[in-house]
């Protein structure tokens, strides 16, 4: 089956290329072509030469034509220049990257398939090997990220994320003002984080004013050591999380004491009723909680103290926050609940960084949401063995979101 060459030349859309013949064989479109030019520019002396040393044909996969696999059989000449007769050079084409056997329009199509999908999906759609698809993704993703204007870093968020839960963890740093990922660091130990932060130019580090985080001493020490003008801000969500953990520990202690007296049913299924906000309780949860609080004073006191601390999150000044904490500690020591004493001691230890919230009202809420996106990226690919591929994918998906 012979095809109209002028039509084919327009269809494939490649400049400086002349189609000499085309055929469809076994469902594959073969297009034979060569350069329109009979000269080349010497890469050494930058002069034009027309002396052809030899030529050869090489196949290049191109975008499908009429939904059929398309291969361009390109005649490539080697030229020789008088400046170096012993070393001929290949003529270059704008639509082919060096050492590649796929045209750049087809590479960009493959890259677009992988932007919100996986390497495996691109392989299944195009028939290109997974290794080649990954190489194409890395090339174009790096090109995009390298040409992106650097973001100004002022407010950051830092948190860990499990690459293999319970075994391996990475540290993710976010730009609070844009939501983009600044870095994905292998490991979450202090030395891992500091090692990366020292690679950031000093003028950038000096411009960072605050970093939100959980109650991690490793992260806190890393920020204080590497960012001379930054204030660590303890995230309010993690303060609430710590309170709920200590309240739950106290509940277990009280329930275990009650169960020893064979009264298990009286405090059965009150965990979530105790931890939820009062206004969020369902009817049956509220009923169980009221019955337990009526029967057991310690449960009532525990619930009262948990609800009382919620007022802390409505405070708008450092002075009021300090005063409220002293007031709250008095209640905790009066009711003598050991687990809440531990909570108060934790707050005492972190109080300077908790108070930084009133200077920089940022939290790890966006960070936790971004962590969920990263987990979805990881799950979609069933995990990553190569950390560089993982970091590149994360940075690209956040930029494209």
C-alpha positions as CSV (number, residue, x, y, z in Angstrom):
1,X,0.0,0.0,0.0
2,X,1.6,3.3,-1.2
3,X,0.8,6.5,0.6
4,X,0.8,10.2,-0.5
5,X,4.3,11.4,0.6
6,X,3.4,15.1,0.8
7,X,0.4,14.2,3.1
8,X,2.6,12.0,5.2
9,X,5.3,14.7,5.5
10,X,2.7,17.1,6.8
11,X,1.1,14.5,9.0
12,X,4.2,13.6,11.0
13,X,5.0,17.3,11.6
14,X,8.8,17.1,11.7
15,X,10.8,20.0,10.3
16,X,13.8,19.8,8.0
17,X,12.8,16.3,7.0
18,X,11.9,15.0,3.5
19,X,9.9,11.8,3.2
20,X,11.2,9.6,0.3
21,X,8.7,6.7,0.7
22,X,6.2,5.2,3.0
23,X,4.4,1.8,3.4
24,X,2.2,0.0,5.8
25,X,3.5,-3.5,6.5
26,X,1.8,-5.9,9.0
27,X,-0.1,-2.9,10.6
28,X,3.1,-0.8,11.1
29,X,3.6,2.4,9.2
30,X,7.2,2.7,7.9
31,X,8.3,6.1,6.7
32,X,11.6,6.5,4.9
33,X,13.1,10.0,5.2
34,X,16.2,12.1,5.1
35,X,17.4,15.6,5.8
36,X,16.4,18.4,3.4
37,X,19.9,19.9,3.8
38,X,23.1,18.8,2.2
39,X,25.4,20.4,4.7
40,X,26.2,20.3,8.4
41,X,27.8,22.6,11.0
42,X,31.1,21.2,12.4
43,X,30.8,21.0,16.2
44,X,34.5,21.9,16.6
45,X,35.1,24.9,14.3
46,X,31.5,25.8,13.8
47,X,32.0,26.1,10.0
48,X,29.7,24.6,7.4
49,X,30.9,21.5,5.6
50,X,29.3,19.6,2.7
51,X,31.7,16.7,2.6
52,X,29.8,13.4,3.3
53,X,31.9,10.7,4.9
54,X,29.2,8.0,4.8
55,X,25.5,7.4,5.7
56,X,23.3,4.8,7.4
57,X,19.7,4.1,8.1
58,X,18.4,4.1,11.7
59,X,14.8,3.4,12.9
60,X,13.1,5.9,15.2
61,X,9.7,5.4,16.8
62,X,7.3,8.2,16.2
63,X,3.7,9.2,17.3
64,X,1.2,6.7,15.9
65,X,-0.3,7.5,12.5
66,X,-4.0,6.4,12.0
67,X,-3.6,4.6,15.4
68,X,-0.9,2.4,13.9
69,X,2.6,2.0,15.2
70,X,4.9,4.3,13.2
71,X,8.6,3.9,12.6
72,X,10.7,6.5,10.7
73,X,13.6,5.0,8.9
74,X,15.9,7.9,8.8
75,X,19.0,8.2,6.6
76,X,21.7,9.8,8.7
77,X,24.8,11.2,7.1
78,X,28.2,11.5,8.7
79,X,30.1,14.6,7.6
80,X,33.8,15.3,7.7
81,X,35.4,18.8,8.2
82,X,38.8,20.0,7.2
83,X,39.6,21.0,10.7
84,X,39.6,17.3,11.8
85,X,39.5,14.9,8.9
86,X,40.1,11.8,11.1
87,X,36.9,12.3,13.1
88,X,33.6,12.5,11.1
89,X,30.5,13.6,12.9
90,X,26.8,12.8,12.6
91,X,24.3,15.3,11.3
92,X,21.9,16.5,13.9
93,X,18.1,16.7,13.9
94,X,16.1,18.9,16.2
95,X,13.5,16.2,16.8
96,X,15.9,13.5,18.1
97,X,17.9,13.5,21.3
98,X,21.4,12.1,21.3
99,X,21.6,8.3,21.7
100,X,17.8,8.0,21.6
101,X,15.7,5.9,19.2
102,X,12.4,7.7,19.9
103,X,11.5,11.1,18.4
104,X,11.0,14.0,20.8
105,X,7.2,14.5,20.0
106,X,6.7,10.8,20.9
107,X,8.9,11.2,24.1
108,X,6.7,14.2,25.1
109,X,3.6,12.1,24.6
110,X,5.0,9.3,26.8
111,X,6.0,11.9,29.4
112,X,2.4,13.3,29.4
113,X,1.0,9.8,30.0
114,X,3.1,9.5,33.1
115,X,2.4,12.9,34.7
116,X,-0.6,11.6,36.6
117,X,-0.1,7.9,36.0
118,X,2.6,5.3,36.4
119,X,5.6,4.1,34.3
120,X,3.9,0.7,34.0
121,X,0.8,2.3,32.5
122,X,2.9,4.2,29.9
123,X,4.7,1.0,29.1
124,X,1.4,-0.9,28.5
125,X,0.0,1.8,26.3
126,X,3.0,2.5,24.1
127,X,4.9,-0.8,24.3
128,X,8.1,1.1,25.2
129,X,10.1,-0.6,27.9
130,X,9.6,0.6,31.5
131,X,13.3,1.5,31.8
132,X,13.1,3.7,28.7
133,X,9.8,5.3,30.0
134,X,11.4,6.1,33.3
135,X,14.5,7.6,31.6
136,X,12.2,9.8,29.5
137,X,10.2,10.9,32.5
138,X,13.4,11.8,34.4
139,X,14.8,13.8,31.5
140,X,11.8,16.0,31.0
141,X,10.9,16.3,34.7
142,X,14.4,17.4,35.5
143,X,14.3,19.9,32.6
144,X,11.1,21.4,33.9
145,X,12.3,21.6,37.5
146,X,15.7,23.1,36.5
147,X,14.0,25.8,34.4
148,X,11.5,26.7,37.2
149,X,12.2,29.9,39.0
150,X,13.4,29.3,42.6
151,X,10.8,29.9,45.2
152,X,11.5,32.3,48.0
153,X,11.6,30.3,51.3
154,X,10.2,32.1,54.4
155,X,7.8,29.7,56.1
156,X,8.4,26.0,56.0
157,X,6.8,22.8,57.3
158,X,8.7,19.6,58.2
159,X,7.4,16.2,58.9
160,X,8.3,12.5,58.4
161,X,6.6,10.0,56.1
162,X,6.9,6.3,56.1
163,X,8.4,4.7,53.0
164,X,7.9,1.3,54.7
165,X,5.8,1.7,57.8
166,X,7.6,0.8,61.0
167,X,10.9,0.4,59.1
168,X,12.0,3.2,56.8
169,X,11.1,6.9,57.0
170,X,11.8,10.0,54.9
171,X,11.6,13.6,55.9
172,X,9.6,16.0,53.7
173,X,10.0,19.8,53.8
174,X,7.3,22.0,52.4
175,X,7.0,25.6,51.5
176,X,4.0,26.8,53.5
177,X,3.3,29.8,51.2
178,X,3.0,27.7,48.0
179,X,2.4,24.2,49.2
180,X,5.2,22.8,47.0
181,X,7.7,20.3,48.2
182,X,11.2,21.7,48.9
183,X,12.9,18.4,49.5
184,X,12.5,14.7,50.3
185,X,15.3,13.6,52.6
186,X,16.2,10.0,53.2
187,X,15.8,9.3,56.9
188,X,14.5,11.3,59.7
189,X,17.4,11.4,62.2
190,X,18.9,14.7,63.2
191,X,22.1,14.1,61.2
192,X,20.1,13.2,58.1
193,X,18.2,16.4,58.2
194,X,21.2,18.6,59.1
195,X,23.3,17.1,56.3
196,X,20.7,18.2,53.8
197,X,20.0,21.6,55.3
198,X,23.7,22.5,55.1
199,X,23.5,22.2,51.3
200,X,21.0,25.1,51.2
201,X,22.8,28.4,50.5
202,X,23.4,30.5,53.6
203,X,21.5,33.5,52.3
204,X,18.4,31.3,51.8
205,X,18.7,29.8,55.2
206,X,19.0,33.2,56.8
207,X,15.7,34.2,55.1
208,X,13.7,31.5,56.7
209,X,11.6,32.9,59.6
210,X,9.6,29.9,60.9
211,X,9.3,26.2,60.6
212,X,6.2,24.2,61.8
213,X,6.8,20.7,63.1
214,X,5.7,18.1,65.6
215,X,7.3,17.6,69.0
216,X,10.5,16.0,67.5
217,X,13.7,17.0,69.1
218,X,15.7,16.0,66.1
219,X,13.7,18.4,63.8
220,X,13.8,21.1,66.4
221,X,17.6,20.9,66.9
222,X,18.1,20.7,63.1
223,X,16.1,24.0,62.6
224,X,17.9,25.8,65.4
225,X,21.3,24.7,64.1
226,X,20.8,25.4,60.4
227,X,18.4,28.3,60.2
228,X,19.8,31.1,62.4
229,X,16.8,33.4,62.1
230,X,14.0,30.8,62.2
231,X,11.6,30.0,65.0
232,X,10.4,26.4,65.5
233,X,6.6,26.4,65.7
234,X,5.0,23.4,67.4
235,X,2.0,22.4,65.5
236,X,-1.3,22.7,67.3
237,X,-2.6,19.4,65.9
238,X,0.2,17.6,67.6
239,X,-0.6,19.3,70.9
240,X,-4.1,18.0,70.6
241,X,-2.8,14.6,69.5
242,X,-0.6,14.4,72.5
243,X,-3.5,15.4,74.8
244,X,-5.7,12.6,73.4
245,X,-2.9,10.1,73.7
246,X,-2.5,10.9,77.4
247,X,-6.2,11.0,78.0
248,X,-6.5,7.6,76.3
249,X,-3.7,6.2,78.5
250,X,-5.6,7.5,81.6
251,X,-8.8,5.9,80.3
252,X,-7.1,2.5,80.0
253,X,-5.7,2.8,83.5
254,X,-9.1,3.7,85.0
255,X,-10.9,1.0,83.0
256,X,-8.4,-1.7,84.0
257,X,-9.0,-0.8,87.7
258,X,-12.8,-1.0,87.1
259,X,-12.5,-4.3,85.3
260,X,-10.7,-5.9,88.3
261,X,-14.0,-5.5,90.1
262,X,-15.9,-7.4,87.4
263,X,-17.8,-4.3,86.1
264,X,-16.5,-4.3,82.6
265,X,-19.8,-3.5,80.9
266,X,-20.2,-0.3,82.8
267,X,-17.3,1.3,81.0
268,X,-17.4,-0.7,77.7
269,X,-17.1,1.3,74.4
270,X,-16.4,4.7,75.9
271,X,-13.1,5.4,74.2
272,X,-14.3,7.5,71.3
273,X,-17.1,9.0,73.4
274,X,-14.3,10.3,75.7
275,X,-12.0,11.5,73.0
276,X,-14.5,13.2,70.7
277,X,-15.6,16.8,71.2
278,X,-18.9,16.9,73.1
279,X,-20.8,18.6,70.2
280,X,-19.8,15.8,67.9
281,X,-21.1,12.9,70.0
282,X,-23.8,10.6,68.7
283,X,-26.8,9.9,70.9
284,X,-25.6,6.4,72.0
285,X,-22.0,7.7,72.6
286,X,-23.3,10.6,74.7
287,X,-25.5,8.2,76.7
288,X,-22.6,5.8,77.5
289,X,-20.4,8.7,78.4
290,X,-23.0,10.2,80.8
291,X,-23.6,6.9,82.5
292,X,-19.8,6.3,83.0
293,X,-19.2,9.9,84.3
294,X,-22.1,9.6,86.7
295,X,-20.9,6.2,88.1
296,X,-17.2,6.9,88.1
297,X,-15.8,10.3,89.3
298,X,-12.4,9.7,87.7
299,X,-13.9,9.4,84.2
300,X,-15.9,12.6,84.8
301,X,-12.7,14.4,85.9
302,X,-10.7,13.1,82.9
303,X,-13.4,14.2,80.5
304,X,-13.7,17.5,82.2
305,X,-10.0,18.2,81.9
306,X,-9.9,17.1,78.3
307,X,-12.7,19.5,77.4
308,X,-11.3,22.3,79.5
309,X,-8.0,22.2,77.6
310,X,-9.8,22.9,74.3
311,X,-10.1,26.6,75.4
312,X,-6.3,26.8,74.9
313,X,-6.8,26.8,71.1
314,X,-9.0,29.9,71.3
315,X,-6.4,32.0,73.0
316,X,-4.9,34.8,70.9
317,X,-1.9,36.0,72.9
318,X,1.2,34.6,74.5
319,X,0.4,36.0,78.0
320,X,-3.0,34.4,78.0
321,X,-1.6,31.1,76.8
322,X,1.0,31.1,79.7
323,X,-1.7,32.0,82.2
324,X,-4.1,29.4,81.0
325,X,-1.4,26.7,81.2
326,X,-0.7,27.5,84.8
327,X,-4.4,27.5,85.6
328,X,-4.8,24.2,83.8
329,X,-1.8,22.6,85.6
330,X,-3.4,23.5,89.0
331,X,-6.5,21.5,88.0
332,X,-4.5,18.5,86.8
333,X,-2.5,18.3,90.0
334,X,-5.7,18.8,92.1
335,X,-7.4,15.9,90.4
336,X,-4.2,13.9,90.5
337,X,-4.3,12.1,87.1
338,X,-0.8,10.9,86.4
339,X,-1.1,10.8,82.6
340,X,-2.3,14.4,82.4
341,X,0.6,15.4,84.6
342,X,2.9,13.9,82.0
343,X,1.0,16.0,79.4
344,X,1.5,19.2,81.3
345,X,5.2,18.4,81.7
346,X,5.5,17.9,77.9
347,X,3.8,21.3,77.3
348,X,6.2,22.9,79.8
349,X,9.2,21.5,77.9
350,X,7.9,22.7,74.6
351,X,6.3,26.0,75.7
352,X,8.8,28.4,74.1
353,X,8.2,26.8,70.7
354,X,4.4,26.5,71.3
355,X,4.3,30.3,72.0
356,X,6.0,31.0,68.6
357,X,2.6,30.2,67.0
358,X,1.4,33.6,68.1
359,X,4.2,35.3,66.1
360,X,3.8,32.9,63.1
361,X,0.3,31.3,63.1
362,X,1.3,28.3,60.9
363,X,0.5,24.7,61.5
364,X,1.3,21.3,60.0
365,X,-2.3,20.9,58.8
366,X,-1.3,21.5,55.2
367,X,1.8,19.4,55.7
368,X,-0.3,16.4,56.9
369,X,-2.6,16.9,53.8
370,X,0.5,16.9,51.5
371,X,1.8,13.8,53.2
372,X,-1.4,12.1,52.2
373,X,-0.8,13.1,48.6
374,X,2.7,11.7,48.8
375,X,1.4,8.4,50.2
376,X,-1.0,8.1,47.2
377,X,1.9,8.7,44.8
378,X,3.9,5.9,46.6
379,X,0.9,3.5,46.6
380,X,0.1,4.2,43.0
381,X,3.5,2.9,42.0
382,X,3.5,0.1,44.7
383,X,6.5,1.8,46.2
384,X,9.8,3.1,44.9
385,X,13.2,1.4,45.1
386,X,15.0,4.4,43.7
387,X,14.9,7.4,46.1
388,X,15.8,9.9,43.3
389,X,12.9,8.7,41.1
390,X,10.6,9.1,44.1
391,X,11.7,12.6,45.0
392,X,11.5,13.7,41.3
393,X,7.9,12.3,41.0
394,X,6.8,14.0,44.2
395,X,8.2,17.4,43.1
396,X,6.7,17.1,39.7
397,X,3.2,16.1,40.9
398,X,3.1,19.0,43.4
399,X,4.2,21.5,40.8
400,X,1.5,20.1,38.4
401,X,-1.3,19.8,41.0
